[in-house]
Amino acid sequence: MARPTPRARTLSQHFLADRATAERVARLAVPDRRRPPLLLEVGAGDGALTEPLARRSRELHAYEIDPRLVPALRARFARTPHVHVVAGDFLTARPPRTPFSVAGNVPFSRTADIVDWCLGAPGLTDATLVTQLEYARKRTGDYGRWSLLTILTWPGHEWRLVGRVGRHRFRPAPRVDAGILRVARRRTPLLTGAAARRAWADLVELGFSGVGGSLHASLRRAHPRRRVDAAFRAARLDPVVLVGEVAPERWLRLHEELTA
């Protein structure tokens, strides 16, 4: 394998150096062998993950931002016609209009932007991303706390931490371990209609508006205390609970009660 370039380090790239780990990530990205019609890979690097993804896809577009790595990638997959190596920044790509999946060992410094790109793509069915472990845990409630982004998008997307990868399975080794984050668009959204989605966003943003971290106090800024008390009882929430400690299912019940 080629040595990581200085530019790769600048781009916050940590290449998978363990074949078994690459195979594992590919299985999680395409878990049941029903090959997605189109799979986009973020940050192909030297092709360690591209190779097992290619075996599990019908058409694979492998994006690589570092021009120094592209010639070797293209040579490696020259005889694999369904693999298209794309030189350039994945974030500048226009999302396909047809259904597609995303997978990749993403540069840690660009994780948030890549996740936002995926969430904003109407045709995305799922994304399986190797990220910093802390990021994956925060987004999936693994700390027992939930982030604003996760709650906002929960009616349309499921967030799961599906695996962990030790730091020494990368080169150069990052300072922290990685997590395998899977974000899947729900086939049937938990809320339908523009009005329901807007009401959900308003409720969640109000709840996270920061009145001492208290969800109860934040919601009272727009709803009578008696109504908030009743909603908390229905959702089986303690009035002193902090907003980050409220699981998505409890938010759904609050929404049901406060928008009835």
C-alpha positions as CSV (number, residue, x, y, z in Angstrom):
1,M,0.0,0.0,0.0
2,A,1.1,3.5,-0.7
3,R,2.4,5.7,2.1
4,P,0.0,8.5,3.2
5,T,0.9,11.8,1.6
6,P,1.3,15.1,3.5
7,R,-1.8,16.2,1.7
8,A,-3.7,13.2,3.0
9,R,-2.8,14.2,6.5
10,T,-4.0,17.8,5.8
11,L,-7.3,16.4,4.6
12,S,-7.7,14.5,7.8
13,Q,-7.6,11.2,6.0
14,H,-6.9,8.0,7.9
15,F,-6.9,5.0,5.6
16,L,-8.2,1.6,6.6
17,A,-5.2,-0.7,6.9
18,D,-7.0,-3.9,7.9
19,R,-8.8,-6.0,5.2
20,A,-11.1,-7.6,7.7
21,T,-12.3,-4.3,8.9
22,A,-13.0,-3.1,5.3
23,E,-15.0,-6.3,4.7
24,R,-16.9,-5.7,7.8
25,V,-17.8,-2.1,6.9
26,A,-18.9,-3.2,3.4
27,R,-21.2,-5.9,4.9
28,L,-22.8,-3.3,7.2
29,A,-23.2,-0.9,4.2
30,V,-24.9,-3.6,2.1
31,P,-26.1,-6.1,4.7
32,D,-28.2,-8.5,2.8
33,R,-26.6,-8.8,-0.6
34,R,-29.5,-7.0,-2.2
35,R,-27.2,-4.8,-4.2
36,P,-28.2,-1.1,-4.3
37,P,-28.7,0.3,-7.8
38,L,-26.1,3.0,-7.1
39,L,-23.6,3.3,-4.3
40,L,-21.5,6.4,-3.7
41,E,-18.2,6.0,-1.7
42,V,-16.9,9.1,0.2
43,G,-13.1,9.3,0.3
44,A,-11.9,6.2,-1.6
45,G,-8.3,6.8,-0.5
46,D,-6.2,3.8,-1.7
47,G,-9.2,1.6,-2.4
48,A,-9.2,-0.5,0.7
49,L,-12.9,-0.1,1.2
50,T,-13.7,0.4,-2.5
51,E,-12.7,-3.2,-3.3
52,P,-15.3,-5.0,-1.0
53,L,-17.9,-2.3,-1.8
54,A,-17.4,-3.1,-5.5
55,R,-18.2,-6.8,-4.9
56,R,-21.5,-5.8,-3.3
57,S,-22.8,-3.1,-5.7
58,R,-24.1,-2.8,-9.2
59,E,-22.7,0.6,-9.8
60,L,-20.2,2.3,-7.6
61,H,-19.0,5.9,-7.8
62,A,-15.8,6.2,-5.7
63,Y,-15.0,9.9,-4.9
64,E,-11.5,10.9,-4.0
65,I,-10.5,14.5,-3.3
66,D,-6.7,14.0,-3.4
67,P,-5.5,14.1,-7.0
68,R,-2.4,12.2,-6.1
69,L,-4.4,9.1,-5.2
70,V,-6.7,9.1,-8.2
71,P,-4.3,7.5,-10.9
72,A,-3.6,4.5,-8.7
73,L,-7.3,4.1,-7.9
74,R,-8.2,4.2,-11.6
75,A,-5.5,1.7,-12.4
76,R,-6.6,-0.7,-9.6
77,F,-10.2,-0.7,-10.9
78,A,-9.6,-0.4,-14.6
79,R,-11.0,-3.9,-15.2
80,T,-14.0,-3.4,-13.0
81,P,-16.4,-1.5,-15.3
82,H,-19.1,-0.8,-12.8
83,V,-16.6,1.1,-10.6
84,H,-16.2,4.8,-11.6
85,V,-13.4,6.7,-9.8
86,V,-14.5,10.3,-9.5
87,A,-11.7,12.9,-8.9
88,G,-13.0,15.7,-6.8
89,D,-14.8,16.7,-3.6
90,F,-17.8,14.5,-2.7
91,L,-19.5,17.5,-1.2
92,T,-19.7,19.3,-4.5
93,A,-21.5,16.4,-6.2
94,R,-25.1,16.8,-7.1
95,P,-27.2,14.1,-5.3
96,P,-28.6,11.5,-7.8
97,R,-32.3,11.7,-8.4
98,T,-32.7,8.0,-8.3
99,P,-32.4,6.0,-5.1
100,F,-28.8,5.5,-3.9
101,S,-26.7,4.6,-0.9
102,V,-23.6,6.2,0.6
103,A,-20.6,4.5,2.3
104,G,-17.2,5.6,3.3
105,N,-14.3,6.1,5.7
106,V,-14.8,9.8,6.0
107,P,-12.3,12.5,6.9
108,F,-13.0,13.2,10.5
109,S,-12.8,17.0,10.0
110,R,-15.5,16.8,7.4
111,T,-17.9,14.4,9.0
112,A,-20.6,17.0,9.9
113,D,-20.7,18.4,6.3
114,I,-20.9,14.9,4.8
115,V,-23.8,13.9,7.1
116,D,-25.6,17.1,6.2
117,W,-25.2,16.4,2.5
118,C,-26.6,12.9,3.0
119,L,-29.6,14.2,5.0
120,G,-30.4,16.8,2.4
121,A,-30.4,14.3,-0.5
122,P,-34.0,13.2,-1.3
123,G,-32.9,10.0,-3.1
124,L,-30.7,8.7,-0.3
125,T,-31.8,5.4,1.2
126,D,-29.0,4.9,3.7
127,A,-25.5,6.0,4.6
128,T,-22.9,3.9,6.4
129,L,-20.0,6.1,7.5
130,V,-16.8,5.4,9.5
131,T,-16.5,8.5,11.8
132,Q,-14.9,9.5,15.1
133,L,-16.4,7.2,17.7
134,E,-17.4,10.2,19.8
135,Y,-19.4,11.7,16.9
136,A,-21.2,8.4,16.2
137,R,-22.0,7.9,19.9
138,K,-23.4,11.5,20.3
139,R,-25.6,11.1,17.2
140,T,-27.1,7.8,18.2
141,G,-27.8,8.3,21.9
142,D,-25.1,5.9,22.9
143,Y,-24.1,8.2,25.8
144,G,-27.7,8.2,27.0
145,R,-28.0,11.7,25.5
146,W,-29.5,12.8,22.2
147,S,-28.4,15.7,19.9
148,L,-30.6,18.3,18.3
149,L,-29.8,17.1,14.8
150,T,-30.8,13.5,15.7
151,I,-34.1,14.5,17.2
152,L,-34.9,16.9,14.4
153,T,-34.4,14.2,11.7
154,W,-35.7,11.2,13.7
155,P,-39.2,11.1,12.0
156,G,-37.5,10.6,8.7
157,H,-34.2,8.9,9.5
158,E,-33.1,6.2,11.9
159,W,-29.6,6.7,13.4
160,R,-27.6,3.6,14.7
161,L,-24.1,2.9,15.9
162,V,-23.5,-0.5,14.2
163,G,-19.8,-1.0,15.1
164,R,-16.5,0.3,16.4
165,V,-13.1,0.3,14.9
166,G,-9.9,0.6,16.9
167,R,-7.5,3.4,16.0
168,H,-4.7,1.1,15.1
169,R,-6.6,-0.3,12.2
170,F,-5.9,2.9,10.3
171,R,-2.8,4.5,8.8
172,P,-1.8,6.9,10.0
173,A,-3.4,6.0,13.3
174,P,-5.8,8.7,14.5
175,R,-5.7,9.8,18.1
176,V,-9.1,8.2,18.8
177,D,-11.1,5.1,17.9
178,A,-13.8,5.2,15.2
179,G,-17.4,4.2,15.1
180,I,-19.5,2.9,12.2
181,L,-22.6,5.1,11.9
182,R,-25.6,4.1,9.9
183,V,-28.3,6.6,8.9
184,A,-31.2,5.1,7.1
185,R,-34.2,7.0,5.6
186,R,-37.4,5.5,6.8
187,R,-39.6,3.9,4.2
188,T,-42.6,5.2,6.0
189,P,-41.9,8.5,7.8
190,L,-43.1,8.7,11.4
191,L,-44.7,12.1,10.6
192,T,-46.4,13.0,7.3
193,G,-47.4,16.2,5.8
194,A,-45.6,19.6,5.7
195,A,-47.6,21.0,8.6
196,A,-46.7,18.0,10.9
197,R,-43.1,18.3,10.0
198,R,-43.0,22.0,10.6
199,A,-44.7,21.6,14.0
200,W,-42.1,18.9,14.9
201,A,-39.2,21.2,14.0
202,D,-40.7,24.1,15.9
203,L,-41.2,21.9,19.0
204,V,-37.7,20.4,18.9
205,E,-36.0,23.8,18.3
206,L,-38.0,25.3,21.2
207,G,-37.1,22.4,23.5
208,F,-33.4,22.9,22.7
209,S,-33.6,26.7,23.0
210,G,-31.6,26.5,26.3
211,V,-33.6,27.5,29.4
212,G,-31.0,26.1,31.7
213,G,-31.0,22.8,29.8
214,S,-34.6,22.2,31.1
215,L,-36.9,20.9,28.4
216,H,-39.9,21.6,30.6
217,A,-38.9,25.2,31.1
218,S,-38.2,25.7,27.4
219,L,-41.5,24.3,26.3
220,R,-43.3,26.6,28.8
221,R,-42.2,29.6,26.7
222,A,-44.8,28.7,24.1
223,H,-47.3,26.4,26.0
224,P,-49.3,26.8,29.3
225,R,-47.7,25.1,32.2
226,R,-50.7,22.9,32.8
227,R,-50.5,21.6,29.2
228,V,-46.8,20.9,29.4
229,D,-47.3,19.1,32.7
230,A,-49.9,16.9,31.1
231,A,-47.7,16.1,28.1
232,F,-44.8,15.2,30.4
233,R,-47.1,12.8,32.3
234,A,-48.2,11.2,29.0
235,A,-44.6,10.8,27.9
236,R,-43.5,9.5,31.3
237,L,-41.0,12.2,31.7
238,D,-39.7,13.8,34.9
239,P,-40.2,17.6,34.8
240,V,-36.5,18.0,35.8
241,V,-35.1,16.0,32.9
242,L,-32.5,17.7,30.8
243,V,-33.3,18.1,27.1
244,G,-30.5,16.0,25.9
245,E,-31.7,13.0,28.0
246,V,-35.0,12.8,26.3
247,A,-35.1,9.9,23.8
248,P,-36.8,10.3,20.4
249,E,-39.8,8.1,21.4
250,R,-40.6,10.5,24.3
251,W,-40.3,13.5,21.9
252,L,-42.9,11.9,19.6
253,R,-45.3,11.5,22.5
254,L,-44.7,15.2,23.5
255,H,-45.4,16.2,20.0
256,E,-48.6,14.2,19.9
257,E,-49.8,15.8,23.2
258,L,-48.8,19.4,22.5
259,T,-50.0,19.5,18.9
260,A,-53.3,17.7,19.4
